[in-house]
Amino acid sequence: MMRKMIPYSAVIVLVLIIVTLFLSLASTKKMVVIIEGNTNQIPIEMKIGVFQDSDCGMVINDLRDASQVISKNAKSWFFHDHGGMIKWLEDKEFKSDAKIWVMSRDTKKWIDARTAYYSLIDDTPMGYGFGAYEFKKDLHVDFDTMRLRMLRGETLKNPRIKKQLLGN
């Protein structure tokens, strides 16, 4: 009887060790998810590996496709893919009034998301394909078109759309 209990005990101890490890890592690494008090609604300086995406919860490890949403009550949320930001923002009551900043791929600075232009075929963290640009190039779309395409599922994650856009 005792020999049959040893494997179960070992599994339970292993599971407890793993759970303890994850809990200790989570408590020592304090991720920034939201910042309050951004009354000027300006972009917050983001550091790689410190901010967490408000849509999917992943750590933001690359700022190339980062975005920030700032509500009128001065709260800021952070994203690593513009498509995820659009998806997250859609059901918020402040979506029309929010100040949205996106990192531009061409000028490498924060720009107003509503005046930016978007590629449909860039390699982005979540695979939606919407890279932001300050200056318009062929086949780039405006904010409203990008938003509509995201909400309709017309992204690179959709195999039919991907084939149309990339031809493969």
N, C-alpha and C positions, 0 to 999 in steps of 0.2 A: 504494500500500500504506500509506504514511504517513497519507494522508487518511482511510483507513478506520479507523485506530487512534485518531484524535483523539476521535471521539464516545465510544468505549469508555473511553479515558483520562479524559475529562471526567466520565463517570458514576462511575468508580472514585474519583476525587478527591472528588466530591460525597458519595458514600457514606462515605468516610473522614472527611470534615468532620462529617457528621451523627453518626456513631458517636462521634467525639471529643467533640462537644458534649454528647451524652447522658451519656457517661461522666464528663465533668467536672462536669456538674450533679449527677449521682448522688453523686459523692464529696464535693461541697461542702455538700450539703444532707443532714445526718445526721438521719434520721428515727428516732423512738423506736418500737420494735416491741415490746420486752419490757423490763420493769424487774425487777431482782432485789432481794431484801432487804426486801420489804414484809411483815415478820413480824407486824405488827398487823392485816394484811388490811383496811386502810382504803382508801377511794378516793383515787387519786392525782390531784392537780390537773393537769388536761389543758389544753394550749394548742392552739388552732386552728392547723392547718398544720404541727404538729411531730410528731404521733403518726400511726402508720400502722396501718390495720386488719389484724388478724392473720388474718382469713379471706380477704379479697379483695385485700389489699395496697394499697388506695387510701388517700390522705392523708385524715385526718379533718379536715374543714373546717367542721363544724357539730356542736355537742355536744348538740343537742336529742334525738337518739336514740342517744347514746353509751352504751357499757357497758364494764365492766371485769371480768375474771375473774382471781381470785387463788387460786393453789393453796396447799396446806398447806406447801409448801417455799418459800413467800414470793415466787413469781414472778407478775408481773402482765402480762396481755395486754389489748389494747384493740380496740374495735370501734365502728363508726359506725352499725350497724343491729342491732337485737336478734335478728332472724332469722338473720343471718350468725353472730352469737355462738353461737346455739343449734346451728346446723349444725356450726360448728367444734368446739364442746365435746363433741358427741355421742360421738366415738370416743376421748376422753381418759379414761384410767383414773381420774382424779381428779374426774370430772364430778359425782359425788354429794357430794363433800366440798368442792368449790370454793366460795369466797365470791364472789358475783356482785353487782355494783353496777350500777344503771341510772340514767340521768338521767331524772327525772320531768318530764313535760311540764306538769303542773299546778302543782307547787311549785318547779320549777327547781332541785332539789337531788338529790344522790345518795341513792338508797334501795335497800334490799335487794330484789333481783330476785325472790326467791321469795315475797315478801309484796306485791309490786306487782300492779297490775291493768293489763291490756293491751287497747287498742283493736285492732280487726281492720281498720280502714279508714283509718288515718293515712297521710299521704304521708311515706314514709321513704326514706333514701338508696338502698337497694337495691330498694325497691318491695314489700317483704314486707307492710307495713301495720301492724306491731305497735309502736304508741307506748306507752310506759310511763307509768303514773299512780299517784300515791300514794293518791288517793281514788277509789273505785269509782263509775262512772256506768253508766247503762243500756247493755247490750250489751258491757260490758267482761268479760274473762275472766281467770282466775287464771294463774299461771305455768305450771302443769302442762298446762293446756288450750292455752295459747299454744305451748308446746314441742311438744306432740303435733300441733297444726295445722301447725306449721312442718315437722316431720319427715315428715308425710303430704303435704306440698305444698299444703296448704289455705291459701294466701296470696293476696294481690292479684296476684301474678305468674301465677297460674293463671286463665285467662280465664273458666272456668266458675264458679269461686269468686268472682271479681271481679263477675261478673254477678249472682250470688246476693246478695252483700253490698251492692253499690251500685245494683243494679237497672238497669244500663245496659249 
